[in-house]
Amino acid sequence: MHAYAIQDSAGMVKLDAMENPHRLPTALQAELGQRLGALALNRYPDHRVNDLRAALAAYAGMPRGFDIMLGNGSDELISLLALACDVPGAAILAPVPGFVMYAMSAQLQGLAFHGVPLTADFELDEAAMLDAIETHKPSIVYLAYPNNPTANLWGDAVIEKIIVAQGQQGGLVVMDEAYQPFASKSYIDRIARHHHVLLMRTLSKFGLAGVRLGYMMGPKPLIAEIDKVRPPYNISVLNCECALFAIEHADVFAVQAAELRVQRGWLLEALGHLPGVKAFKSEANMILVRVQGENSADDSAAAKVFAGMRERKVLVKNVSKMHPLLANCLRLTVGTADENTLMLAALKASL
């Protein structure tokens, strides 16, 4: 195994981790500081966590009969799901390339992981997914909506077939909506159709990556079972209060998300006019691009461009070795207008 690597970003234009580049306005920084300073840090977290659960449920539009569970980022929820579903013969299944923590959580828990390759254009392979469900009978199927690192939303019809097939064999489906603030649609309006589907989100892409707060919604009986393996006091009073403050000022973060969607459109158009670069459609705050080398067989083009951009103090993510389908691909986080201009210039100069 390899530990989860975090790139050194000191002195760089940091566009490698899908973070919201906008900070809180100055007045809100002062207000939040006062609230955090008044917290009883000498006490364990209390009922305030339930206030946050209620606020998130209302914000997300959680259906009746559902409950909500909090995690120290979505990463903890993914780990807890693997722990809760660790029964004899258990397995986890997900399309690949996808979020690396699905496979890592299975490996750390000693479960089998089955990755089903996407098609060449990063769509779900319906036949392969259904066959894998029938063959492996996974405890959990993860569907990232939009997907990371490909940034696309998959078709509703094939998703529904996968959900039905997984339910028929007694497993769970987890819809991971980490990038929901930037997507054109959500599964939240369909989740109540099924009793074996969980929906997971995070406040990281919302604008609180440093706070580490993920949440998962699902039918009350399912959430009650998974909650049994949650560590006590897993959400600190600081995390909790920051998240509550953000939900109270959701309009500020909505404006930031809208601006990032505008910037995404500008970037996609600019990349479309750049020779030697293929940009894929995005429903997230990132854009996957494939760069061309000096010849069609040059499989090191992404590494060369990544290094060139780094030399120019712009940090993106080289995902070209994550999966064969991502050959020569870089993942670009959508930043502010100034950051995007610098990133595009660095990319042009590094091709």
N, C-alpha and C positions, 0 to 999 in steps of 0.2 A: 504494500500500500504506500501511498504518498499522503502526507498531511495536506489539508486544504491550504493552498498557497495564496497569499495576499501580496500583490505587487507593491514595491516601494514607490510611492507617488510624491515624495518630497520634491517641491519645486516644479511639479508637472501640472499641465492641464489634465485633470483627472476625469477620464471618460471611459473607464474600464469596468464599472460595477453597477451600472443602471441606477445611480443615485439621483435624487432630485437636486439640481444644483442651487436651488434658491433657499436662502436662509430665512428665518423668521424676520419680519419687520422689526425695527429697533424698539418700538413701543411694546410689541408683544414679547420681545426678549426680556424686557424689564419686568413685565407683568408675570411672565412664567417664572423668572428668577425669584420673585417675591413668594410665589406659591410654593416653589420647591424648598426655599429657605425655611419656610414655616412648618415643614413636615416633621413628624415625630420619627426621626431616623433611628431612635433607640428602641422602637417597637416593631414587631413583625407586621407585615401587611394585614389590613383588616377588611371591613365591609366595603371599602372604597373600590376594591377589585370588582365587586358585584355591580357597583355603579358604572364602572367601565364596561362590563359585560352588557349591561342594559343599554348604554349609550351606543356601543358598536352594533348591537342587534337592531336598534332603531335606525342608525345610519345606513346599515346594509339592507334594510327591509327584510329582515329574517321572517320566514313564514311562521304561522301559528303551529304549535306542537313541536317546534324545534328548540334546540338549546345551543349555547355557544360556549366554547372552551378557549382559554388563552394559553399562549406559549411564548417562551423567550425567543421570539422570531419564529417563522414557519419551520425553521430547521428543527427546533425542539419538537414541534407537533409531528413532523415526519418521523423522527426517532421514536416518539411515543406510540405512533401507529404501528411501527414495526414491532415494538415491544408487546403491545396489546394483542397483536395478531400472530404472535409466535406460538403456533400450535404445530403438532407433528405434520410434516409435509408442507408447511406453509411456504409461499413464494410471493414475490412482488413482481409485477409486470408493468412496463411502461414503454412508450415509443422512444426510439433513440434516433438522432441525438436529442437529449433532453436535460433536465436539471440533474446535476451530478449527485445530489443528496438522496435521490430515490434509490439509486444503486448502492450508495455508501451506507445508508441506513440498514439496508438488507444485509450487506456484508458484515457490518458491525454487530448485528443481532444474530448472525449465523443463518440467515434465510437465503434461499435461492433467489437470484434476480434474473429475469428474462427480459432482455431488451429486444423490441421488435422494430427493425429499421423502417424509417419513413420512406416514401417514394422519393425519386430524384428531385422533385419540386417541393419536398418537405410536407407533403400531405400524408394523412394516415393511410396505411395500407390495410384496407378493410378486411380483405380475405386473410391476410397474415395475422392481423390482430384477433379476429374471431377464431382462427385455427389455434393460436397460442393460448387463448382462454380455454378452449375445449381441451387442449392437450395438457396444460400445466395446472389448470384450475387454481389460479392465484388467489391468495387471500385479499390482495389489494391490487387494483389497476389505477395508476396515476395518469391523469390527462391534464396537462398544463394548458391553460386557456386564457391568454396566448401562451405559446410555447417559448421556452428559453433553450438555445440561443437563436432559434429561427424567427421568432417574433410574430408568427402567424396564428390566426384563428382557424381551427379545423371545421369542416362541414358539420352542420347539425344532424343530418341524417345518419352519417356513419357513427357519430358520437352516441346517438340514441341506440343504434344496433349494438354497440359495444356495451353500453350500460345494461341493456336487456339481457344480453348473453352472460355478462358477469353476475347479474342478479339470479339468473336461472341456475347457475352452478354454486350459489351461496356465498359469493365474495362481495367485497366493498369496492366502490369507485370513489376516488377522491379527485374532484375538480379543483385544480390549483390556479387561483385567479390572482397571482401576485401582481400582475400588471394591469389589473382591472381599471385603474384611473385613466388609462390611455387607450383602452379598447372600445370598439364601437358597440359591443354588446356583452352581456353577462349571462351566466347560467342560473342566476339567482331566481329568475322568474319561472324556471322549470324544475327546480330542485325538489319541490313538494310532490312531484309525480311519483317519486320513487322512495322506498324506505331503506335503501342500501347505498345512497349517495351522500357524501360529505362534501362541503364546499369550504375551501381554505383560502384565506387572504392574509395580507401583511400590511403593516403601516410603513414598511421600509420604502417602497416605491411611492407611497402617498407623500412622503417627505420626512419620515422619521427613521432613517436607516440606523442612526446611532442609538435609538431608543430600544431596539430589539423587541418588537411586539407583533406577534402573529395571532390570528384567531381562526377558529374552525366552527362551522355551523353544521348541524345535522339533526335528525330525529332524536328526541330526548333519550330514548332507550340506548341508542348507539353512543351518544356523547357520555352518558352515565357510565358505560362500560370502559370507554377509553380514559375517562377521568380518573379511574381507579389507579392507573399507573403514573399519573402526573405527580411530580415531586411537590411536597408542601411549599407554599410561599414561592412559587417559581416566578412570579411577577413582582419585582421590587416596587416599593412605594414611589420611587423616582420615575420608573418606567410608566407606572400606572397614572401618575399625575400628569406626566408629559402627554400621554395618549389622550387622556380626558380633555386636556387643554386644547389639543389639536382638533378633536372632534367638535368642541365648542366653537372653534374658528375654522370649520371645514370650508367655509366660503373662500378663505385666503388660499388654502391649498388647492381648491378647485380652479382658481384663477391661474395658479402656477401650472397645474396639469394642462389647462387649456393652452397656455403659452408654449409648453413643451410639445403639444400636438401640432401647433402651428410651425414650430421649429423643425419638427420631424418632416412635415410636408416640404418645407424649404430644402432641407438636406436631401430628401429623396429626389427632388427635382434637380438639384445641383449634381448629385451623384449620377443621375441618368444621363448627363451631358459629359461625363468624364470618361475618356477612352481608357480601356484596360480595366474597367471596374464594372461589375454587375451588382446592383443593389436589389435586395429582395423586399417585397412589400412588408410593411410593419404595422402591427396593432399594439405595439409596446413603446417604451421609451428607449429603444435600441434599434439599430439597423444592422442586419447581416449583409456583408459585402464579400464578393469573391474577386480577388485580384489576379491578373494574368502575369505570367513571367515572360522572359524573353522568347520562350517557345512554349508550345502547348504541353510539353512533357515536364516543364519546370515546376516541381512540386514544392519548391522552397520560396516561392514568390511572396507568400504571406509573411514568412519570417523576415524576409528582406525589407518589406514595406513596414512591418511592425517596428523593426530596429531603426529604420529611417525616421519614422514618426517619433520614436522615443528620443532619438538624438535631437530632434526639434522640440523636445519638451512637451510632447502630446502623448498621453498614455491611453491606449485602447487595449482590447483583449484579442490575443491570437488564439483562435479556437480551431485552427486547422488540423491539429493532431487529436482532437477529441473524438472524431469519428470519420470514417472514410467519406461520408457524404459532405463533410465540411472542408474538404480539401481546398487549400488556399483561401480560407475564409477568415475574415476579421469581424469582430463584433464592436460596433461603435455606439457608445451611449449618447443619447441626445442631450446636449447641454444648453447653456444660454446662447444667445445670438453671437456674442463675442467668442465664446468657446467653440461654437460650431464653425465659425469663420476660420479660426486658428486650426482646427482639426482638418478642415477641407484643404487649407493651404499646405499643411504638413503632409496630407495624403497625396496631393498632386506632386509635391516635390520629392516624395519618396517612391513613387511608382517607377 
